[in-house]
Amino acid sequence: MKRYAEHTSSLLYGVVTIIPLAIYYEISMFLVHRGMTAEVRNAADVMFKRLFASIGFDGPIAGVIMFAILFIISAIKQGAHKEKTGITIHWHYYPVMLAESALYAMLLFAMMALSMNMMSLPAMALSPVDIGYCLGAGVYEELLFRALLLQGLLFLAGKLPGKTPLLKTAALLASALLFAGAHYIGAAGDDFAWLTFLTRTLGGVLLGLVYMLRGLGPAVYTHAIYDVYTILL
């Protein structure tokens, strides 16, 4: 169990296991937006694509470059450049990680549903495009708010003078607040309400804890499966 936890919480395992989700998302977006002048994509995805477009990488190539960079960074961090270490991905852990993430997602869904009074009759229908949007939200929002924002704040918390646990708690809360607030920005954003804002903040805290304790892979899958639950349940 210890080896499973250590392996699946590594950045390399997280990057490798979320690449298929990103590929599915990109294919579904390509198919649904064929012939259209405007696309409806995940906001975090748009932010990343604009960043890479500013340095000359546009369209699907931006995603390829981004994940190539993530893979190289995570592989080096894990010691892939060292002869004795190399790269090892235990795929037999994948179903267990998927089940683990599904449990976290159910906890997140129950918390959100009870606090926002979301309980309703199940939709019992999920289109391939719906799945694409769920996977895209899981991948790109977790990369932005947890792997980039929260990880950056945690790094600063470890460098600043003071009580590190308290600073890390503040970092977790700050990232959760920004995550919640992002849902109300832009033309497609929701109308602001304190109940939904506070509930999404709690959701951001839970996802942040999953990221801190279990790594990028479980955090992405928890988020993506939670989004599927919101459509099906």
C-alpha positions as semicolon CSV with decimal commas, in nm:
position;residue;x (nm);y (nm);z (nm)
1;M;0,000;0,000;0,000
2;K;0,288;0,234;0,079
3;R;0,447;0,169;-0,262
4;Y;0,113;0,234;-0,431
5;A;0,069;0,566;-0,249
6;E;0,422;0,680;-0,322
7;H;0,413;0,583;-0,689
8;T;0,071;0,725;-0,775
9;S;0,141;1,051;-0,591
10;S;0,451;1,123;-0,802
11;L;0,434;1,407;-1,053
12;L;0,546;1,179;-1,335
13;Y;0,268;0,928;-1,270
14;G;0,018;1,213;-1,257
15;V;0,133;1,368;-1,585
16;V;0,138;1,036;-1,771
17;T;-0,205;0,926;-1,650
18;I;-0,379;1,255;-1,729
19;I;-0,247;1,278;-2,087
20;P;-0,521;1,037;-2,216
21;L;-0,785;1,263;-2,059
22;A;-0,637;1,566;-2,235
23;I;-0,630;1,379;-2,567
24;Y;-0,996;1,279;-2,533
25;Y;-1,086;1,638;-2,448
26;E;-0,901;1,777;-2,751
27;I;-1,058;1,524;-2,989
28;S;-1,409;1,592;-2,859
29;M;-1,357;1,968;-2,887
30;F;-1,230;1,929;-3,245
31;L;-1,530;1,718;-3,346
32;V;-1,795;1,937;-3,183
33;H;-1,650;2,263;-3,315
34;R;-1,587;2,159;-3,676
35;G;-1,683;2,441;-3,911
36;M;-1,756;2,682;-3,627
37;T;-1,589;3,022;-3,600
38;A;-1,600;3,024;-3,218
39;E;-1,530;2,747;-2,970
40;V;-1,663;2,688;-2,620
41;R;-1,374;2,552;-2,415
42;N;-1,273;2,528;-2,053
43;A;-1,154;2,869;-1,931
44;A;-0,832;2,731;-1,780
45;D;-0,756;2,558;-2,109
46;V;-0,808;2,886;-2,296
47;M;-0,570;3,060;-2,058
48;F;-0,295;2,805;-2,117
49;K;-0,350;2,812;-2,495
50;R;-0,328;3,191;-2,504
51;L;-0,004;3,178;-2,308
52;F;0,153;2,939;-2,557
53;A;0,005;3,130;-2,852
54;S;0,190;3,439;-2,730
55;I;0,521;3,256;-2,783
56;G;0,429;3,114;-3,122
57;F;0,253;2,785;-3,047
58;D;-0,112;2,795;-3,146
59;G;-0,396;2,544;-3,170
60;P;-0,343;2,174;-3,087
61;I;0,036;2,212;-3,098
62;A;0,012;2,428;-2,784
63;G;-0,126;2,134;-2,588
64;V;0,140;1,901;-2,726
65;I;0,418;2,142;-2,626
66;M;0,270;2,197;-2,280
67;F;0,244;1,828;-2,196
68;A;0,587;1,761;-2,345
69;I;0,732;2,020;-2,108
70;L;0,538;1,874;-1,814
71;F;0,660;1,525;-1,898
72;I;1,025;1,633;-1,925
73;I;1,009;1,826;-1,596
74;S;0,839;1,542;-1,409
75;A;1,072;1,279;-1,558
76;I;1,382;1,475;-1,456
77;K;1,236;1,531;-1,110
78;Q;1,185;1,157;-1,072
79;G;1,541;1,086;-1,184
80;A;1,479;0,955;-1,535
81;H;1,818;1,091;-1,641
82;K;1,991;0,866;-1,386
83;E;2,085;0,524;-1,512
84;K;1,980;0,339;-1,196
85;T;1,646;0,518;-1,163
86;G;1,497;0,552;-1,510
87;I;1,124;0,582;-1,573
88;T;0,885;0,331;-1,422
89;I;0,507;0,358;-1,461
90;H;0,311;0,086;-1,283
91;W;-0,013;0,077;-1,481
92;H;-0,156;-0,198;-1,261
93;Y;-0,200;0,075;-0,999
94;Y;-0,420;0,274;-1,237
95;P;-0,755;0,099;-1,164
96;V;-0,693;0,140;-0,792
97;M;-0,617;0,511;-0,835
98;L;-0,932;0,545;-1,044
99;A;-1,143;0,383;-0,772
100;E;-0,975;0,594;-0,505
101;S;-1,047;0,912;-0,701
102;A;-1,408;0,805;-0,753
103;L;-1,449;0,781;-0,375
104;Y;-1,303;1,129;-0,324
105;A;-1,530;1,258;-0,601
106;M;-1,835;1,106;-0,432
107;L;-1,738;1,278;-0,106
108;L;-1,698;1,607;-0,294
109;F;-2,032;1,559;-0,470
110;A;-2,214;1,479;-0,145
111;M;-2,067;1,787;0,021
112;M;-2,156;2,013;-0,271
113;A;-2,502;1,864;-0,319
114;L;-2,602;1,897;0,045
115;S;-2,474;2,253;0,084
116;M;-2,619;2,375;-0,248
117;N;-2,939;2,168;-0,239
118;M;-2,842;2,001;-0,567
119;M;-3,026;1,676;-0,504
120;S;-3,251;1,601;-0,800
121;L;-3,356;1,317;-1,025
122;P;-3,057;1,162;-1,206
123;A;-3,011;1,262;-1,569
124;M;-2,896;0,910;-1,664
125;A;-2,746;1,045;-1,987
126;L;-2,393;1,150;-2,067
127;S;-2,285;1,238;-2,420
128;P;-1,925;1,201;-2,545
129;V;-1,902;1,581;-2,557
130;D;-2,018;1,604;-2,192
131;I;-1,741;1,362;-2,100
132;G;-1,494;1,577;-2,293
133;Y;-1,587;1,890;-2,100
134;C;-1,566;1,700;-1,768
135;L;-1,220;1,566;-1,850
136;G;-1,103;1,907;-1,974
137;A;-1,214;2,074;-1,652
138;G;-1,037;1,811;-1,446
139;V;-0,711;1,837;-1,637
140;Y;-0,675;2,209;-1,699
141;E;-0,831;2,347;-1,381
142;E;-0,619;2,118;-1,165
143;L;-0,307;2,211;-1,359
144;L;-0,385;2,580;-1,311
145;F;-0,521;2,597;-0,957
146;R;-0,338;2,309;-0,792
147;A;-0,020;2,219;-0,984
148;L;0,065;2,581;-1,067
149;L;-0,107;2,812;-0,817
150;L;-0,124;2,597;-0,503
151;Q;0,217;2,441;-0,561
152;G;0,366;2,786;-0,610
153;L;0,208;2,914;-0,290
154;L;0,325;2,606;-0,100
155;F;0,678;2,669;-0,226
156;L;0,662;3,027;-0,100
157;A;0,519;2,907;0,233
158;G;0,825;2,692;0,280
159;K;1,058;2,983;0,212
160;L;0,889;3,257;0,414
161;P;0,974;3,308;0,782
162;G;0,709;3,195;1,026
163;K;0,517;2,880;1,107
164;T;0,522;2,671;0,789
165;P;0,204;2,466;0,867
166;L;0,006;2,788;0,916
167;L;0,144;2,936;0,595
168;K;0,062;2,618;0,403
169;T;-0,293;2,632;0,537
170;A;-0,316;2,992;0,416
171;A;-0,183;2,883;0,075
172;L;-0,447;2,610;0,054
173;L;-0,725;2,853;0,144
174;A;-0,601;3,123;-0,095
175;S;-0,592;2,881;-0,388
176;A;-0,941;2,755;-0,299
177;L;-1,079;3,110;-0,286
178;L;-0,931;3,193;-0,626
179;F;-1,063;2,865;-0,765
180;A;-1,413;2,948;-0,643
181;G;-1,397;3,306;-0,767
182;A;-1,293;3,199;-1,117
183;H;-1,636;3,040;-1,169
184;Y;-1,797;3,386;-1,178
185;I;-1,563;3,550;-1,429
186;G;-1,637;3,601;-1,798
187;A;-1,946;3,580;-2,016
188;A;-1,997;3,212;-1,931
189;G;-1,948;3,269;-1,558
190;D;-2,224;3,205;-1,304
191;D;-2,408;3,481;-1,122
192;F;-2,235;3,542;-0,791
193;A;-2,399;3,404;-0,478
194;W;-2,237;3,367;-0,137
195;L;-2,368;3,012;-0,089
196;T;-2,220;2,880;-0,413
197;F;-1,898;3,076;-0,357
198;L;-1,844;2,932;-0,010
199;T;-1,937;2,583;-0,127
200;R;-1,695;2,600;-0,419
201;T;-1,429;2,724;-0,180
202;L;-1,484;2,413;0,032
203;G;-1,461;2,209;-0,287
204;G;-1,133;2,382;-0,369
205;V;-1,002;2,300;-0,022
206;L;-1,089;1,932;-0,066
207;L;-0,928;1,917;-0,411
208;G;-0,626;2,098;-0,271
209;L;-0,593;1,841;0,007
210;V;-0,616;1,558;-0,245
211;Y;-0,340;1,725;-0,446
212;M;-0,119;1,784;-0,142
213;L;-0,166;1,437;0,005
214;R;-0,211;1,222;-0,306
215;G;-0,064;1,416;-0,599
216;L;-0,169;1,551;-0,938
217;G;-0,319;1,232;-1,084
218;P;-0,576;1,166;-0,809
219;A;-0,664;1,538;-0,796
220;V;-0,734;1,552;-1,171
221;Y;-0,937;1,232;-1,170
222;T;-1,132;1,339;-0,860
223;H;-1,227;1,666;-1,030
224;A;-1,317;1,501;-1,361
225;I;-1,524;1,223;-1,201
226;Y;-1,699;1,477;-0,979
227;D;-1,805;1,669;-1,292
228;V;-1,941;1,345;-1,437
229;Y;-2,136;1,286;-1,115
230;T;-2,295;1,633;-1,142
231;I;-2,443;1,532;-1,478
232;L;-2,542;1,176;-1,396
233;L;-2,659;1,208;-1,034
